[in-house]
Amino acid sequence: LTGDDLEFTSAEAEAARTALFAEAAQPLGATGAQVLFVTSAPPGAPNGRFYCDGRTTGTPCDPAWAASWNRSLVAGAAAGGAGVVDAAGWTAARSATYRGDRPDGLHYSGGALFEHATWLADEIRRSVVAP
């Protein structure tokens, strides 16, 4: 989203992503649609080389990368009049109690997958304002 010349976690890249998120939300919201962005859960350590080539820095498997993405998303949503569903917060709260929900370090499995989908659907319903 920011071009090849910017370091992904730099302030300049975050500002560029923020502007793009706001720009994306505005035309959708202008039609009366309720726009929601969903934060990305910070990854656990990737299990194996399939995700991010096994690298935990400078990739989407890097917690700093995910945090930078989410900051841009939240700021862009606010600037563009969109709402935010905090999936990253759900994962963080759950990860404090449950281990093994994301055996590959990224995707939910088993009951956690169903629980996350149920939570997400409930959050979307709560976020929708009745006409």
C-alpha positions as CSV (number, residue, x, y, z in Angstrom):
1,L,0.0,0.0,0.0
2,T,2.9,2.4,0.4
3,G,5.2,1.8,-2.5
4,D,8.5,0.0,-2.5
5,D,10.6,3.0,-1.3
6,L,9.1,3.2,2.2
7,E,10.0,1.0,5.2
8,F,6.6,-0.6,6.1
9,T,6.7,0.4,9.8
10,S,7.9,3.9,9.2
11,A,5.8,6.9,10.1
12,E,5.6,7.9,6.4
13,A,4.3,4.5,5.4
14,E,1.8,4.5,8.2
15,A,0.6,7.9,7.1
16,A,0.3,6.8,3.5
17,R,-1.7,3.7,4.5
18,T,-3.9,5.8,6.8
19,A,-4.8,8.1,3.9
20,L,-5.6,5.1,1.7
21,F,-7.8,3.5,4.3
22,A,-9.7,6.8,4.7
23,E,-9.9,7.2,1.0
24,A,-11.4,3.7,0.6
25,A,-14.0,4.2,3.3
26,Q,-15.4,7.6,2.2
27,P,-17.0,6.7,-1.1
28,L,-18.6,3.5,0.4
29,G,-19.9,5.5,3.4
30,A,-21.1,8.3,1.1
31,T,-23.7,5.9,-0.4
32,G,-25.1,5.2,3.1
33,A,-23.3,1.9,3.5
34,Q,-21.8,1.2,6.9
35,V,-18.2,0.5,6.5
36,L,-16.3,-1.7,8.9
37,F,-12.6,-2.5,8.9
38,V,-11.3,-5.5,10.9
39,T,-8.0,-5.3,12.7
40,S,-5.5,-8.1,11.9
41,A,-4.5,-10.4,14.8
42,P,-0.8,-10.2,15.4
43,P,0.7,-13.5,14.3
44,G,2.3,-16.0,16.6
45,A,5.7,-17.4,15.7
46,P,5.2,-19.0,12.3
47,N,5.4,-22.8,12.5
48,G,7.5,-23.9,9.5
49,R,8.5,-22.0,6.4
50,F,5.1,-21.8,4.7
51,Y,4.1,-18.5,6.1
52,C,6.4,-15.5,5.6
53,D,9.2,-17.9,4.5
54,G,9.6,-18.6,8.3
55,R,10.8,-15.0,8.9
56,T,9.4,-13.2,11.9
57,T,10.8,-9.8,11.0
58,G,10.0,-7.4,8.2
59,T,7.0,-9.5,7.1
60,P,3.3,-9.9,8.0
61,C,4.5,-12.4,10.5
62,D,6.3,-9.6,12.4
63,P,4.3,-8.3,15.4
64,A,5.7,-4.8,14.7
65,W,4.4,-5.1,11.1
66,A,1.0,-6.1,12.3
67,A,0.8,-3.3,14.8
68,S,1.8,-0.8,12.2
69,W,-0.9,-2.1,9.9
70,N,-3.5,-1.9,12.6
71,R,-2.6,1.6,13.6
72,S,-3.0,2.7,10.0
73,L,-6.3,0.9,9.7
74,V,-7.8,2.4,12.9
75,A,-6.6,5.9,12.0
76,G,-7.9,5.6,8.5
77,A,-11.2,4.2,9.6
78,A,-11.7,7.2,11.9
79,A,-10.7,9.7,9.2
80,G,-12.9,8.0,6.7
81,G,-16.0,7.6,8.9
82,A,-15.7,3.8,9.1
83,G,-16.0,1.6,12.2
84,V,-13.5,-0.9,13.4
85,V,-14.0,-4.5,14.6
86,D,-11.0,-5.3,16.9
87,A,-10.2,-8.9,16.0
88,A,-6.6,-8.3,17.2
89,G,-8.0,-7.5,20.6
90,W,-10.1,-10.7,20.7
91,T,-7.0,-12.7,19.8
92,A,-4.9,-11.0,22.4
93,A,-7.4,-11.6,25.1
94,R,-7.9,-15.2,24.1
95,S,-4.2,-15.9,23.7
96,A,-3.7,-15.0,27.4
97,T,-5.8,-18.1,28.3
98,Y,-5.7,-20.5,25.4
99,R,-2.6,-22.1,23.8
100,G,-2.6,-24.1,20.6
101,D,-5.5,-22.2,19.0
102,R,-3.3,-21.3,16.1
103,P,-1.0,-24.2,15.5
104,D,0.7,-22.7,12.4
105,G,1.1,-19.4,14.2
106,L,-1.5,-17.7,12.0
107,H,-4.8,-19.5,11.4
108,Y,-7.3,-20.6,14.0
109,S,-8.2,-24.3,14.2
110,G,-10.7,-26.5,15.9
111,G,-13.1,-24.8,18.3
112,A,-11.2,-21.5,18.2
113,L,-12.1,-21.1,14.5
114,F,-15.8,-21.5,15.3
115,E,-15.6,-19.2,18.4
116,H,-13.8,-16.5,16.4
117,A,-16.4,-16.7,13.6
118,T,-19.2,-16.4,16.1
119,W,-17.6,-13.5,17.9
120,L,-16.9,-11.7,14.6
121,A,-20.5,-12.1,13.4
122,D,-21.8,-10.8,16.7
123,E,-19.4,-7.8,16.6
124,I,-20.6,-7.0,13.1
125,R,-24.2,-7.2,14.1
126,R,-23.5,-4.9,17.1
127,S,-21.7,-2.4,14.9
128,V,-24.5,-2.1,12.4
129,V,-26.8,0.9,13.1
130,A,-30.4,0.2,12.4
131,P,-31.9,2.5,9.7
